[in-house]
């Protein structure tokens, strides 16, 4: 397992095939290994209940709308019933092909689910600095599905890194809205915060939620831009002889981001003598019992799994008031 704060990530390369024989196209995608619980052959699924004309058989989905046509069925995994999701359909591609299709069982955002793919290739260890944000027409094409691309050399090809958090948000939209509405609205801002998330929808959710809770918020699309803004504050604190909380009281950061990940940003904040006292929350789909130690090792004050935004805002208010 990778050490936190090194700004590295391991990506599982999966692929989706379109067309047949000479017309076949293969598209390569990347998914953070930390989100993958198991890889199963489609033929080995246990107690699979596929979609019928009258709908899916009853089962538990962890908040996923099982009536969504992207849900192909349900199957049993480690004593629970989880949804099998059509990854090709979510990406607006042709139906997934392949004689030996695979199922990726994932866990993030406190939900266990599975995605049908044509196959998997290998694992690549990269720096988040190698992940390039989408630009121009590619940004329009990949909005809401791809967080960035990585250039591979063995052989030359482009690995598109999936935003599966958005996939789950699309399949269970009620979860985020319910959490947002739990936040008590504050009319006059009392606090100041900075947040970063590469997903536009999640970044907007964090910003709007903090603003609803009484924060003025500056939001950034990646960890590098977040750190650049914090460096400016560090210099202001150094020059003025003041305190970091004169400028910002709370930093909320995603973990998976182009340029610099949230663990690396947190480590740099806590190592900076002028920033170290600011409260830092990690807000990520990767916050699980097994991975909490990574955030703790870099000095994060608190960690929240998406979409626990209401709890995050309430605790942020308490922590900032305590420092006042």
Secondary structure, 3 states (H helix, E strand, C coil): CCCCCCCEEEEEEEEEEECCHHHCEEEEEEEEHHHEEEEEEHHHCCCCEECECCECCCCCCCCCCCCCCCEEEEEEECCEEEEEEEHHHHCCCCCCCCCCCEEEEEEECCEEEEEEECEEEEEEEEEHHHCECCCHHHHHHHCCCEEEEEEEECCEEEEEEECHHHHHHHHCHHHHHHHHHCCCCCCCCCEEEEEECCCHHHHHHHHHHHHHCCEEEEEECCHHHHHHHHHHHHHHHHHHCCCHHHCCCEEEECCCCCCCCHHHHHHHHHHCCCCCCCEEEEEECCCCCCCHHHHHHCCCCEEEECCCHHHHHHHHHHHHHHHC
